[in-house]
Amino acid sequence: MAEILPLVEARLRSALGEPDARADVTFLGTDRIEVLRFLDGDIVRYATLGMSGAPMADPTSPLADPVKGPRAELILSVRGGIADTDQVLRPLAVLAASPQVEGLIVAPGASLDLGEPLWTGAPFTSVLVAESGGLVADLELDEPMDPVRFLPLLPMTHNEAAWKRVRGAQELQERWLTHGTDLRDPQRTSVPLD
């Protein structure tokens, strides 16, 4: 883990610039998870650092492979100055620790639910995991390790999360696109789902 995380942080810095703040959270029985904050004009980006230190293990497998398996970090982008989004640091660390704590494999199309708002007053309690490769390019590691993928998180309202469970991630993303939904608006309402 120690040799991977400096490479991950370097990739984040090369893509997003220098972080202007960072916080770390440690949960009992897990490795430390840091959350870095990057400012890009009026956009604030929060990126986890530490989730990729170990590969995510298939929860049905009796033994976790310490080398092979998917690796990822999470990125959330929101418009700054509208809500107190810095409160998302701990919830993001909770999501990043979920592979270690709950044995989850976080992959595009998955929903991650916190059961509480991402920040005070947020209309979102869950996120949709999007495809990697857009904002931050995947980081290739030496064989036999899988690359580190930087997965964007798209906040979902309660109604959107319920609709996604029934209709799927692809249909929800198409609905957002059709309605021109600003997914970085920290106070947006649910997209029309009728």
C-alpha positions in Angstrom: 0.0 0.0 0.0 2.7 2.5 1.0 4.3 2.4 -2.5 1.0 2.8 -4.4 -0.5 5.8 -2.6 2.2 8.3 -3.5 1.7 7.4 -7.2 -2.1 7.8 -6.7 -1.6 11.2 -5.1 0.8 12.3 -7.9 -1.8 11.3 -10.5 -4.5 13.4 -8.7 -2.2 16.4 -8.4 -1.2 16.2 -12.1 -4.9 16.1 -13.1 -6.5 18.4 -10.5 -3.6 20.7 -9.3 -2.5 21.2 -5.7 -5.0 20.3 -3.0 -6.0 23.3 -0.9 -7.1 21.1 2.1 -6.9 17.5 3.2 -8.4 15.5 6.1 -8.0 11.9 7.2 -10.3 9.5 8.8 -9.5 6.1 10.3 -12.1 3.5 11.1 -11.5 0.7 13.5 -9.8 -2.2 11.7 -9.2 -0.2 8.4 -6.4 1.7 6.8 -6.4 5.5 7.0 -8.5 7.2 4.3 -7.7 10.8 3.3 -9.9 13.2 1.4 -8.2 15.9 -0.6 -10.0 19.1 -1.7 -9.2 20.7 -5.0 -10.5 24.1 -6.2 -11.2 24.6 -9.9 -12.8 27.9 -10.4 -16.3 27.6 -8.9 -16.0 23.8 -8.8 -14.8 22.0 -5.7 -13.5 18.5 -6.2 -13.1 16.0 -3.3 -10.9 13.0 -4.0 -10.3 10.0 -1.7 -6.7 8.7 -1.1 -6.2 5.4 0.5 -9.0 3.2 -0.9 -6.7 1.9 -3.7 -4.0 0.8 -1.2 -5.4 -2.7 -1.3 -7.4 -4.4 -4.0 -11.2 -4.8 -3.5 -12.0 -8.4 -2.8 -14.9 -10.5 -4.0 -17.1 -10.9 -0.9 -18.0 -14.5 -1.9 -14.3 -15.5 -2.1 -13.0 -17.3 1.0 -9.6 -15.6 0.7 -8.8 -12.1 -0.4 -5.9 -11.8 -2.9 -3.5 -9.2 -1.5 -2.2 -8.2 -5.0 -4.9 -8.8 -7.7 -8.3 -7.2 -7.8 -9.9 -3.9 -8.7 -8.5 -0.7 -7.1 -10.2 2.7 -7.1 -10.5 6.1 -5.6 -13.6 8.3 -5.5 -14.1 11.8 -6.8 -17.0 14.1 -6.1 -17.4 17.4 -7.9 -19.8 20.2 -6.7 -20.3 23.9 -7.2 -18.7 25.8 -4.4 -20.2 28.6 -2.3 -23.8 27.3 -2.5 -23.8 24.8 0.4 -21.4 23.7 3.2 -20.2 20.8 1.1 -17.0 20.4 3.1 -19.1 18.4 5.5 -18.8 15.6 2.9 -15.3 14.7 4.0 -16.3 12.1 6.5 -19.2 10.6 4.4 -16.7 10.2 1.5 -14.2 8.5 3.7 -17.0 6.1 4.9 -17.7 5.3 1.2 -14.0 4.8 0.5 -13.7 2.5 3.5 -16.7 0.3 2.4 -14.6 -2.2 0.5 -12.5 -2.9 3.7 -15.5 -2.7 6.1 -18.2 -4.4 4.1 -16.4 -6.3 1.5 -17.9 -4.3 -1.4 -16.5 -4.0 -4.8 -17.2 -0.4 -5.9 -17.7 -0.3 -9.7 -19.4 1.9 -12.3 -23.2 1.6 -12.1 -23.2 0.8 -8.4 -25.2 2.8 -5.9 -23.6 3.7 -2.5 -26.0 4.8 0.2 -25.1 6.5 3.4 -28.5 6.6 4.9 -28.0 10.3 5.8 -27.4 13.5 3.8 -24.0 13.9 2.2 -23.8 17.3 4.1 -26.3 19.2 6.2 -29.3 20.1 4.2 -28.2 18.1 1.2 -31.0 16.4 -0.8 -28.8 13.5 -1.4 -28.1 10.4 0.7 -26.6 8.2 -2.0 -24.4 8.4 -5.0 -24.2 6.7 -8.4 -20.7 5.5 -9.3 -19.8 6.7 -12.8 -17.2 5.4 -15.3 -13.6 6.3 -14.8 -11.2 7.8 -17.3 -12.7 11.3 -17.8 -11.4 13.7 -15.2 -8.5 11.7 -14.0 -6.9 9.0 -16.2 -6.6 5.5 -14.8 -3.2 4.8 -13.1 -1.5 1.6 -14.5 0.4 -0.4 -11.9 3.0 -3.1 -12.3 1.7 -6.5 -13.2 -0.1 -8.4 -11.7 -1.8 -5.5 -10.0 -5.0 -4.0 -11.6 -4.9 -0.3 -12.5 -6.3 2.3 -10.1 -9.5 3.8 -11.4 -10.7 7.2 -10.4 -14.5 6.9 -10.1 -16.7 10.0 -10.2 -19.6 10.0 -7.8 -22.9 11.5 -8.9 -25.2 12.5 -6.0 -28.7 11.0 -6.2 -31.9 12.2 -4.5 -34.0 9.6 -2.7 -36.4 9.4 -5.6 -33.6 9.0 -8.2 -32.0 6.2 -6.1 -35.3 4.4 -5.9 -35.9 4.8 -9.7 -32.3 3.7 -10.4 -32.9 0.4 -8.5 -35.9 -0.3 -10.7 -34.7 1.0 -14.1 -30.9 0.8 -13.9 -28.0 3.3 -13.9 -28.0 3.8 -17.7 -31.6 4.9 -17.8 -31.1 7.3 -14.9 -28.0 8.8 -16.6 -30.0 9.2 -19.8 -32.8 11.0 -17.9 -30.3 13.4 -16.4 -28.8 14.1 -19.8 -32.2 14.5 -21.5 -33.3 17.1 -18.9 -29.9 18.9 -18.8 -29.4 18.2 -15.1 -26.5 20.0 -13.4 -25.2 17.1 -11.4 -22.7 19.5 -9.7 -25.5 21.6 -8.2 -25.4 20.8 -4.4 -29.0 21.9 -4.0 -30.6 20.5 -7.2 -33.9 18.8 -7.0 -34.8 15.4 -8.5 -34.9 15.0 -12.2 -38.5 14.4 -13.5 -39.1 10.7 -13.3 -42.6 10.3 -14.8 
